[in-house]
């Protein structure tokens, strides 16, 4: 039995979006409605909600340990990340933690953000250790490699020793020890962003417990949370809210997670105190007040709002989280899924003005937008979330890693003719180094989900991403093997192995970028869907040897820069194609110590071609150029034609992402 399962998301009208796509034709996922892409226009179209609103997640992700990547670009990125994690020395990251606890350090401290003031005097000493704990724990879960667990266990043991020696519950690496937190709680100006930095330690301990089963990590985490409760207990609500004017990471989210572990009402109460009302209130009322705000300061707060909604059911949290997601993905994002300039949100009519910046699209922001998207998807499983997740994962995350060194980006520039710059191995330790080492350790966390999407329905297995992998669904005795060359082609093959025959619904995402989705079961045509942006549900009793083949043809299209009618990116499926402009640099020459200097290097003038329109004719004038995912314009490049390659494959050369269209 084959049924189509269509969902509507919050106030986003997917049905309306599908109708508009159908009316315009599959070649124009861009729509000339005031020069704004169709994807963005429809984010503001209200509609009824097909799935009942519930605070309880409808779906559950599978444990990372139950998913294993197979050969392909995602596994390659994971391996490079693991190699870098093994090069880092835990004792160097632990240096200041031991000093502050009155213990002798075992190794010299690292450079960059770990030992120096960053721009504007902001200090983040110790943040990398928290990210490293998360990354190593997730890498262990993703690979089963025991060395990763050994490192997690060693760091956690060291942190416990520091916590025991300090006797307060606090563990930190601030160069002036407790002074930053003392000043914040007392209402004085603090140097640095202490709660932001401590959040990384909280999150690292949480992940060490969740992904490796470390009970020591849980104990240290709970004591740290108890310290935070006591430390802030004498603050009035007004004092607390003033404190939240300084970046504080996802403290509300991680304390909500602690509460779920302890069921201690004090932890939940503190999580709610960490909700910044100046952001929560307008978003919950449907007001976009994001202009000028630091993007990655806000996104973790919103993740916390959604997390707290799932725990408390308070609608204000839900409304704020959903409205924020709609606003950022619908009106404030570039074609890659990234957002912001100079780390800040800007007015939605200023995309053209920001295009020449070398500091657009901070990678941390994409990391956290995906964490928010994943959390929202578990509660309201719709294809819009899956489509955004795929777009951002395949472009900004997969494209954030140097294919030679495994180093990662801070900004991902839209500046015409610029190039990617990556961190150094031991002298940068940016925030994006921290989220970067997490990104490539957890590709398996959002490929598959399971649950029941309605009362009386059979168990449902969602296949959300085309990533070569295996899934062990232990509760059902089912193994799924996904083979695919994606993103080279929009095809995948699923093979089922089951201890005994099992009935469940297999939900397959029909991406918004594919005009059709053709499904075969055991070689026989099952259905052809012409409804992009939906899930196809195949409900039947599955047995060993069943094979499902899915084909979603990838096609070229253009996508306008928001607010323009003559500037567009070229897309192939979910992939952004960029012009390979040459001017190569040797691997290693594009590593950068100081992220504030990005944009000041490699400034030599480079001629940027334009494309001859009209806009709707351009995709037909771009032809395959031999190698997979390589294309070349055919007679429309001025002064000459240009080779196009995926953004995620671009490294060590200058590129162009958005094209001026002559005759648009």
N, C-alpha and C positions, 0 to 999 in steps of 0.2 A: 504494500500500500504506500502510495506516495502522496504527500500533501505539501502544500506551500504554507510556510509559517511567516506571516508578515507582522512586524511590530512597529509601533509608533513610539517615539522617544519624547518624554516630557512634553514640552511645548513646541517641539520641532516637528514639522509636518513632512514625514517621509513620503506619504502618499502624494502630497502636493508636489514634492520634489520629483518623484517619478513621473508624474503627469507632465511636468515642465520638460523633463529630459526627453520624454517620448514625443512631445510636440515639436521640440527643437531638432530632434534627430540625434543619433548616437555619436555623431562627430562633434557635437558642441556641448560638452559638459560645462563649457563656459558660456555664459550667456551674456548677451549685451544688454543688461539691464542697468543702465547707468554705469557701465564699465565694470561692474562688480561680478565676480564669478557666481554661477548658479548655486554652487555649494554654499556660498556665503549669504546670498540673498535668502535662501530657503531656511537658514537657521533662525530667521526672525518670523517665519510664517507660523501662526498659532494653529493648533489642531487639537482634537480630542486625544486622550491617552488610551491606547489599546490595552496596555498592561497595567493592572491595578497598582497603585503606589503602595509600597510596603517598605518599612525600615529594614526588614530582614532580607539579606541577599537571596536572590532566587537561585543563583549559581554559585558553585564553589570551584576555585582553581584546583588543579591537581598539584600535589606536592612536587617540588622541583626534582626530587629524587626519583619520581615515577616517569620522568620525561628525559629522553636522551637524544641529543642532536645527531643527525647523520651528515654525511659529507655535503659541503656547500659553503657559501660565504659566511653564514652565521657561525658554523662550527669553526671556520678559519679564524674569525674574530675572537671567538671564545678561547681558542688555543693561544693566540697572541696575548690575550689578557692574562691568562694563567701564567705564561712565561714571565710577564712583567711582575705579577704578584710574587712569584718565587724569587725575583731579584731583590725585592724590598726586604729590609731587615727590621723585624719587629722591635728589637732593642733600641734602634735609633728613633723609632716613633714613640717609644715608651720613655725616652730620656727625661722630659720635663715632668711627666707623671711621677716618676720616682723622686726627682728633685723636690717637688712640692710635698711629697709624703715624707720627706726627711730621709730618703733612702739613696744609696749610692747609684748613680746611673751606670749602665753596663756598656753603653756605646755612645759616640757623639751624636748630637741631634742633626737631623736633615736640614737642608737649606730652604729657600723660598718661603712660602707662607708658614712653614713650621718653625722658623727661627727669626723671621724679620717682620717688621710692620709692612702691611700691604698698603694700598693707596689710601689716602686720607686718614692714615693712622689706624685703620681697622685691623684688628688682630684676630687670627683664627687658630692659634697654636693648639694642636691636639686634634683638630678636626679630621685629619687624614687617618689617624688610628681608628676612629669610629667607622669611617668609610671602608677602611681595610678590613675590619672585623666583618662588616656586612658582605663585602665582596668575597672574602675568603670562605665565609660560611655558605654563601650561595654557590660558589664554585665547587665546594665539597658536595653540596646537594646535587649540583648539575652533572658532576663527573664521577663522584665516588672516590676521588683521589685522596688518600689518607693524609698526605702531606698538608693539604689545606686544613684538615681537621686538627692536625697536630699544632699548626700555627694558631688557629683559633683558641685551642685549649691553653696554649702557652700564654697568649696575650691575656686571656680571661684570668688565669692564675696570677699573672703579674698585677693586673688591675685589682684583684682581691687583696693582694699583699699591700698595695698602695692604699686601698680603702681601709684596711685594718690598721695600718700604721697611722693614717691621718685621724681616725677615730670619729669623724663627723658624718661619714657616709658619702661625702663629696670626693670625687676623683677628677682632677683637671690638670691641664698642662699650661695654664696661663703663666706668662713670665713674671707677673706680679701676684701669683698664687690666687687667693680668694678675693683680692681687691675688686676686680671687675664686677663680680656678683654682689659683693657687699655694697658697692656704689649703686648698682641698679636697684637693689631692694630698698636702699635708703633714699632713693629719689635723686641721687647725684649723677652727674654725667660719667659714664663709663667709657674707658678706652677699649674699643673693640666691640664685638658682638657676642657676649658670653653665653647667652641662652642659645643662640644659633649654634655655637661650637659645642656646647654641652648636648644639644639635641643629637649630634652625630654620635656621641658616646652612648647616649640612651639607645639610639637606633641600632648601633653596632652590637650592644649587649642583647637587645631584643632578638636580632637576627641570629646571633650566636646560639641563643636558646632555641629559636624556632627551627633553624636549619641544621643544627648539629646535635640538638638535644642536651646541651650543656646546662646542667642544673646550677652549676657555679655561676654561670652568666646570669641566670634568672635571679639568684640570690643577690648578686652585686647590683643588678638592675633595680630590684625592689628596694634595697637599702638606699640607692641613689634617689629613687622616687620619694622615699620617706624623708630624706634630707630636704628635697625640694618643697615638700609639704610644710615641713617645720620652718624652713628658711623664709618662706613667703607668707607664713600664717598670720603675721601681724600687719600685713599690708591691707589698706582699705581698697575697695574696688576701684576708686578713682586713681589711687597710686598705681595699682596693678595695670590699669589701662594705659596710663602714661608710660609705664615701663615697656609696654608692647609696641610703642612707637619706634623702638629699636628692633632690628631684624632678630627674630627668635626661632627661625626654622619651623619645624613641624612639632613643636612641643605639645600642642593640643592632641595631635594624632598619637604620638608615642605614649603619652600618659593614658590615653584611652586604651591603647594596647596593654599597658601595664595593668589597668583596671580589669581588663578581660582575664588576665592571668591571676590576679589577686582577689577580685571582687571586693576590694577595699574601697568604700564609698569616698574616702579622702582622695584617692587617685582620680576618680571620675570628677569630683568637684574641682580639683586643680586643673584637669584637662579643660573643663568648661571655663575656668577663670582665664586660661591661656587663649581664649577666643577673642580676637581683636574686634571690638564692637564697631570701630570706625570703618572696618571693612565688611563685617558681617551684616550690619543693618542695611546699608544701601543695596548690597547684592541681594539680600533676602526680599527687598522691596522691588527688585527688577530695575535698579538704577545702576548704570555704568559710570562709575566715578574713577576709572582706572588710569586715566591720562596722567602721566608723570610719575606714577608709582613704580617702584622697583619690582620688576616682574617676578624674580625668584624669591623675593620676600613674601609675595602674596600667595603663590601657588601652594606652598606647603600648608599655609593656613587653611586653604580651601579643602585640601585633602583631609585635614583634621575635621572640618565641618561635616564632610560626608561620613567620615568614620564615626563621629559623634551622633549623627542622625541614625546610623545603623544600630547604635547602642541605646539611644534614648528615644527615638521616634519623634523628636521635636522638629516640626516642619520648617522652622526658620533655617535650620542647618541645611536641609534638603534643598530648599528654594535657592539659597545662596550658592550652593555647590553647582546645581544645574544651570543657573543663570550665568555663573562665571564661565563654565565650560562652553555653553552656547556662544557667549560673547567672544571669548578668546579664539575658539576654533572657527567661529562664523564670521568675525569681522576684524580680527587682530592678528591673523597668521599669514605667513608667507606660504608659497607653494610646497615647501618642504615639510610644513607643519610647525616650523620654528616661529618665534615671535620676538618682538622688542628690538630696540636699538640702544646701544650703550647700557644694556641691562634693564631698560625702562619701557613701559608701555607709552605709546605716543598717540595723538589724535588719529582717528581712522582715516581722515582725509590727507594724511601726510606720508603715505607709503612712497609716493614718487620722490618726495624730498629726502627720505631716508635711504633710498636705493643706493646712493653712492657711499654709504658708510661701510667701513671695514669692521664695525662692531655690532652688527645685527646678529640676532639669533644666538643668544647664549645657550650653550649645550645643556647646562643645568636645568634651564626652563623646559626644554623638551623632555628631559628625564622625568621631571616632576609632573608635567602634563600627562605623560603616559601613566604614571602612578595614579593620578586622579581618574583618567579615562578607565583604567582597569577596575578601579573601585566602583565607579558608577555603573560599569557594564555588568558587574555581578548582581546588582540590584535591578537593573532595567536592561536586559540583554537585547540590544538592537544593533543593527548593522552599521548605523552611523558611528557608534563608538568603535566598532571593528575597523571601519574604513579609515577613521582618523588615526587609530593606533598603527595600522599597517603603513600608512603614508609617512608618519613620523618615524617609525622604527626603520623603515627601508631607506629613508633619506637622511635624517639628522643623526640617528643613532648609529646605524651601520656606516654612515659616511663620516663619523666623528673620529675614526681610528686610523692612524698612520699604518698602511699595510706593511711597512718595513720594520718600524721600531715598536709598534703597538701603542705608541703615545696617542694622546687624545686632544681634541680641540677645546678651546674656550669659546670664542666667537666663531660663527660660521657666516662668512661675509657675503653680502649681496653686491658689494662694490664691483662694478664691471671691470673685469681684467685682474681681479685680485687672486689670491691663492689661500689654501688652508695653512694655518700655522698650528703646530702641536706643542704640547708641554715637553720639557726635558725630563729625563728619568728621575733625577735626584735633586734638582734645584728649583722646581716650580711649586708643585703641590697645591695647585689652585683648587677652588671649590669644584671645578669641572674635571680636575684630575680625580677627585674623590668620587663624584657621581659616575665619572667615566669608567673607573675600574669596577663599579657595580653594574653598569649597563651591559657589558659583554659577558658577565657571569650569569645572567638570568634570562637568556633568550627563551628558555623553555617555559617561562611562567605564564604566558598568555596565549599559547597555541591552542590549548584544550581546556574546556570547562565542563562541569557536569551538574545536573540538578533536575528539578521538575519545574516547568514553566507554567504550570496551572494545576488546579485541583483535579485529581483523577487522571492526570496525564502520566504516561510511562516515563521512566527515567530518560533523561536527555543527555546526549553527548554533543557538545558544540565543538566543531573544528573551525577555529577562528582565523588562523593564519596559515599561509602556505609556507611552511618551513620543514625541510626534510628531518624527520624525527620518528622516534618510537614512543608509544604511550603504554604504560602498564596500568590498567584500570583494575586494581587488585580486588576491590569489593565485588566486582562482577566476574572476575576470572577472565578478563578480556584484554588482549593486546592488540594495539593498532600500530601499523607501520605505514608512515607517510613517506612516499618518495616523490620528489619533485625537483625540477631544475630552476624553480622560481628563485629569483625574479627574472631569469632569462626567458621564461615562457610561462603562460598562465595555465599550466596543467599540473594536476597532482593525481596520484594513485594511492588509494587506501586499501590495505589488506588486513583482514581481521583474523585473529586466532582466538578461539574461545574454548575453555575447558568443557563447557556444555553450551548448547544453544541458548542465546539470551535475547529477550525482546527489549529494545530500547529505540528511541528516536535519535537518528543521526542528523544533526542540524549543520548544514554547510552554508557558509557565507557566500552570497552572490555579490561580489564587490560592486560598488557604485561605478567604477571605471570600466566595467565589462558590459557591453550591450546585451550579451547573452551568457547563459551558463548551461552547459550541456552535461548531463549526468548519465552514466551507464552503470548498471549493476550486473556483475558477472557477464560482461560483454553485451548485454542487451540494453537498448536505449530506455531510460527510465523517465526522463523529462527534459524538456528544454525550457528554461526560464528566460523570459524577456523583461524581467522586473529587477533591474539593478538596485542594490541597497536593501536586500532582504535576506532572510535565511530560508533555505530549502530543507524541509524536514522529511527524511526517509524513515518511516516507522515500520519496523518489521522484526521478525526473529532472525538474529544474525548467528552465523555458525562459522567454524574454521574454514578458511579458503574463500570466503566471500570477498569480492574485490569491487571497489567503487572507483570509478574514474570520473574526474571532473575537469572540464575544459572551460576556461574563461578567457577568450581571446583578448590579447592586449593590443591596443591601438594607439596611434599617435593622436594627440590633440593639443590645443593651446589653452592656457589658463591666464587670464588677465591679472596684472598687478592690481589689487584693489584700488578703486578710485580713478582708474585710467581706462582709456579706450585704445591706446596705441603702444602699450608695453605689456609683454606677455612672456610667460615661461612655456617651454615645450615639455609635454608630459608623455610618457609611454606607460600605460597602466598606472600604477601608483608612483612611478619613478619620475623624478625631475631629471631631464636631460640638460646638460650644460655644454657650452662650446669649449672644446679643448683648444686653447689658444697658444699652446707651446710655452716658450720661454722657460724651459725646465730648470729646476734647481736639483742639486744632488740630494738624495736622502740624507737627512741629518741637518742640512742647511736651513730647513724650515722648522726646526725646533726653536722654541721661544721660552726664555726664562721669565720675563716680566710681561704679564698679559696686558698691562696698560700701554705697552709699546706696539701692540698689534695695530696695524695700519700705518705705522711709521717706517716699516721696512718694506722693501720690494715695491717702491713707488714709481719705478721707471714708466714712462708713458707707453701704453700699449693700444694699438688701434683696435677698436671694438666694431665688428661688422654690424650692420643692421639687416633686417629682413624685409623683403618687398612683399606687401600685402596684396589683396585684402586678407584680413585675419583668417576668415573661414577657409581660404584656399591653401594656407601654409602647410597643414599636415600632409596634404597630397604631394607637396613638393619636397618632402623629406624622405630619403630612400635608405634602405639598409646598406651598410658599407662593409660587408664581409664578416668581421668579427661579431660575436653575439653582443647585442645591445649597443652596437655602434652604428650610427647613422650619419648621413651627410645631406646638407641642403642641396637642392638641385635647381640651380639658376636663380635663386632668390636671395643669395647672400650678397651684400654690397659692402665693400668693393669686390669681395670674393666669397665663395661658398665656404662653409664651416663644418667641421666634424663635430658631432654631438655624441656624448657618452653619459652614462648615469652619474649623477652627482656623487653617489656613494663610492664610485670607483675612482674619483678624481683625487690625485695626490701629486705633489712635486711639480705642478705646472699651474699656470694661470688659467682661469676659466671665466665664463660669463653665464649668468643664470637667467636674467630677464633681458628680452630683446626689444629694441625699438622697432616698431612695425611701420614701414613707409607705405602709405596708402591705406592704412587701417580705417 
